[in-house]
Amino acid sequence: MARKYASPYFMVVRAKAILLAAKGLRNDQIAGQVSLPRQIISKWRKRFFEERLDGLENLPRPGRPPVFSPEWSCSQSLGV
């Protein structure tokens, strides 16, 4: 996952963090290498430990679902 060219950036960063953790690096060391706060690294390590690869996926966000799709709103703003 960390080496796939077509992977979303957030997945690549999370996978790299997990690989660095597997090498024995501490959260603060990993955070410096992937340019994320130490607390975020801790969160992804915990989720990976508990759920494996599924833990690296985004969870559904709370709140009202979008009313219009991005395609609709984009075409409306372009007058298409």
GIRACOR-V808943 format. One record per pair of residues at least 12 apart in sequence whose C-alpha atoms are under 8 Angstrom apart, sorted by sequence separation. I is the first residue (numbers start at 1). J is the second residue. D is the distance in whole Angstrom. If there is no record, write none. Layout:
i->I j->J d->D
i->I j->J d->D
//
This chain:
i->44 j->56 d->7
i->2 j->15 d->5
i->17 j->30 d->6
i->1 j->15 d->6
i->2 j->16 d->6
i->17 j->31 d->8
i->27 j->41 d->6
i->27 j->42 d->6
i->17 j->34 d->7
i->16 j->34 d->8
i->13 j->34 d->7
i->17 j->41 d->7
i->21 j->45 d->8
i->18 j->44 d->8
i->18 j->45 d->6
i->17 j->45 d->8
i->14 j->44 d->7
i->18 j->48 d->8
i->15 j->56 d->8
i->14 j->56 d->7
i->11 j->56 d->7
i->11 j->57 d->8
//
